[in-house]
Amino acid sequence: MRTLAVLVSAVPVTLLLVAGVSEAAGQGRGAGGRLGGPAPSGRGAAPVDLTGYWVSIVTEDWIERMSPESPPSGTGGGRGGGRGGAATPVSDPDEPCRVHGAAGSLRVPGRLNISWVDDSTLQVAMDAGTQSRQFHFNPAGPARPGRSLQGYSVATWQTGGGGRRGRGPAPAPQWGSLQVVTTNMTGGYLLTSRTSYSENTVLTEEFITHADFGVEYLTVTATIQDGASTRVTSSTFKQEPDGSKFNPSGCQTVTP
């Protein structure tokens, strides 16, 4: 009887210990939902707010990005402009708008409007070329469409920092960013090097916000992997208070 009493009295303690471990593990996951893993999908898990209007700040490859000279064969001429102006190439009927494909679209100076289509889909509308890209946080959702200029993009939140010490709730992550992997593209042109990329390209982008003297900026670092060829570009945008200057123009290719 004494042995039985000891076993019975030990059960609540064991359950408390298990519950404590489970709670600590859950807190240690943070916004990621998994230890050391990316944040769960969707708007509710966003560690940063990317929505709003943004304008290009051309601090890299200025001559190539702002030059009115013609892009590679098949895109025709274009027009340059000052900071935030849109260099909009004239499309060739056989290769419409290829300079505005996913891997090169953010290199064309212009403005962005980032918004949520629904809780699992983030949309980036570009006034240069009248293009639109959608980032899907639910890759197990509807079947992916065929190849297109903007391809199919799968998005994942990345978080880090804010490690938990001792008891109490886990602190918020110290940083957060958005990673987007795009495939199923038809190929296109890159303004920076005046070269093309093929339909086999895998585009990996990192969207990071940062502030400087009270001004919000968005930097997009892109890795363009086309077979054995790897190119890395970065594009920076400054946040605008509203969409009064957002003016879609140029190429009218319809994207899914």
Secondary structure, DSSP 8 states (H G I E B T S, - for coil): -HHHHHHHHHHHHHHHHHHHHHHHHHHHHGGGSSTT--B-SSGGG-SS---EEEEEE--SSHHHHH--S--STTS------STT-------BTTBTTGGGSTTTGGGS--EEEEEEEETTEEEEEETBTTEEEEEES-TTSS-----BSS-EEEEEEEEE-----SSS-----SEEEEEEEEE-B--EEETTTTEEE-TT-EEEEEEEEEEETTEEEEEEEEEEEETTEEEEEEEEEEEESSSTT---BS------
